[in-house]
Amino acid sequence: MRLRYSLAAVTALAATFISTSAWADPAPTPVTPPASSSPLSPTPSASFSEEAAPTAPGTPSTSPSTSTAGSTPPAAPSDPASASPSAGSTPEDTPPATELEKFWTPERMAQAVPVDEDQPLPGQSSGPSRGKGVAGTSPSHTFEGIKEVGTFFWQDSDLKYRFCAGTVVPSPGKDLVLTAAHCFDSTDQQKKLVFVPKHHRADPKPYGLFPIKVGQIYADPRYLRKGGDHDYTDLDFALLKTEPRADGKKVQDVVGAIPIGYGTGFDHPKTRVIGYPWLPDDDGKYKPHQDPLDCTSPMKKFSTDSSGGWKGGTFSQIDCDGYVRGTSGGPFIIGGDHPQVVGVTGGWQTGGHSDDTSYSSYFDSDLKRIYDAAVAGKMPAPVVLPAASTWKHANDIASGYFALNGSVSEDRMDMFVLWSDGELTVYRGADKGLNYFDKEIRVQKPNKLWAEHAKQVVAGDFTGDNGSDLIVVWSDGEVTLYPSVDEKGFHGEKQIVAPNPTWKHATAVTAGRYGGNKWQDDLVVRWSDGELTVYQNTGTSLGTEIKVVNPNKLWTHAVEIGSGDYTQNDTWDLVVRWSDGELTLYDDFTGTGDTWGEHQWKAPNDLWEHAMLVTGGDFSDNPWPDDTLVRWSDGELSLYTEGNGSGIGKENALVKP
């Protein structure tokens, strides 16, 4: 686990906002050991232990094949349709607060029903509730509510009235309300959408209401896709930006706010849960009872595999009695006199299929990204890179031009990934605002051949057509060229080296422009016995062989090697990550002579021992391949941009653990 950018820092940031809530008060650098001697000198570094020389290559093996809900509510009174939603909201998108105050009468609020979910409505054939039978639940009771928590009301496309709960959270604009993403659909066409703090039966609008314009619902784009509530259960949170109420006052100024708690863990013995259930009235008919439920119960971790079309994961769980459908979006609150909201009812099965158990997606950096977007008034950028738990299964990464948006000279490189199940994926390069990658392309489905036998994958221009080709080193020592790999997959293959015992010992391989010609077609190979070799001008056969370093113990510690032009002299540079965490750049590397220099980017350290995959490429604004992708042992994926002889560059966390 990397211990540098913990979510504690994010939590501290959120806590700096000043809350007027009655609930709250106003509101690792590694040690650097001495540098080792030059790895290219004949004297091994003293920082490495002595190891036995590698055994002789064995007998070649067979070459791998290369074939490649409930009763319908009363109809809402008709009213003029609001203006069509558009990217740029106008005052006509939402009626003025004064008109909405008149429209949302207590009678209309009483007709509202919960959002459509998979859970049955009370009274449906599947049973009178979401299910019973959870032992050890905590008791709940109705109450008038608290001013920071309230209800959204709106009219959907069928002219039915709907509701969902939310919590005011601190923000610079004093206008954000936190809720569950499944409360709102991707079309953002809710009409007459308002937030009503501390809504309850005796006084339905004690603090008035706050309109929400079209285009002011902020959620992860992945969750808002069709089926996103099932595929991205861990992203069931959203923030809505409110307009001032009729007298011009902002919601946070009126009712205060409860700070968001990021990365607070799961074990909280006293967690308060508030929600607006859809409960039976005295005559036995189901309708909103208008008064929220209150319950305090231990919060705990709930982990599950995927089931019934729902993607599994780890969620916060609360066992409170009677939290039926309608409680979605209600907060999980910890902290007593210094509260934080650490969950909202949703996530797994949009909150659970039992009256007695409620879930929440965990509040981590994904929510912080949504929050930052809402503060900035920009929709969150689409995210195509999978989570850290998936990146732990990335066996190799190569940088190249596989999905061209234009000419190579104007394009950014793409990331090619070999996964542990044999799947091959390309992530198309994009600008920083799109997290550097904007499209996922599956080149090949999971398969046993690539999973078990593809050991090294490098990208380069071995055919001279400006696109990128792949070279694969297989477990039996075969070396294969796949020319012009693109969005449509492979376009043939060529055997460069037949199965043999020597190439079984190719421990680390990279491709760059190392003095042969203008193409990225030179291979650098670190062998298991510490020998380092360059093959210049490799194409359908291996290029000219140059032995750079004879077999030695020191270079057996070169765990990862990568390529890029960090010094911008056209001849590329070699990056080496050593087993003790040292990171070294050799500029203008050709494998011959001694004109290229050594630069220590990182002294030996514990952190960089966890850099499992290191590859260079061109992913940022300038035209040089001076950026570095790093996949860490905990699944974090980092992009360091615009490195040079002095350092690896600025870190951008693409995927956080």
Protein Blocks (a to p, Z undefined) as FASTA:
>chain_A
ZZkbgcklmmmmmmmpccfbfkbccddddddddddddfkbmbdcfkbccddddddddddd
ddddfbdehjdddddddddddddddfbdcfklpccfklmmmmmgfklmmmpccdddfbdc
ehianbjbebehiehiacddddebjfkbccdddddfkopacdddddddddfklpaccddf
klpcfkopaghiacdehiafklmblnopadddehiaccdfklmpghklmmmmmlgccddd
ddddfkopafklmnopadddehkbjbdfbacdddddddddfkopacdehiacdddddddd
dddddeehiacddddddddehiaghjgoiacdehijmccdfbdcehjhhhiacfkbccdd
dddfklmmmmmmmmnopacdddfbdcfklmmmmmbdcdddfbccbdfklmccddddddfk
opacddddddfklnopabdcdfbdcdfklmmmmmbdcdddfkonopacdddddfkopacd
dehiafkopeddadfbdcdfklmmmmbccdddehjamcdcbccdddfkopacddehiafb
ccddddfbgcdfklmmmmbacdddfkonopacdddddfkopacddehiehiajkbccddf
bacdfklmmmmbccdddfbfblcdcbccdddfkopacddehiafkbgbjcddfbaZZ
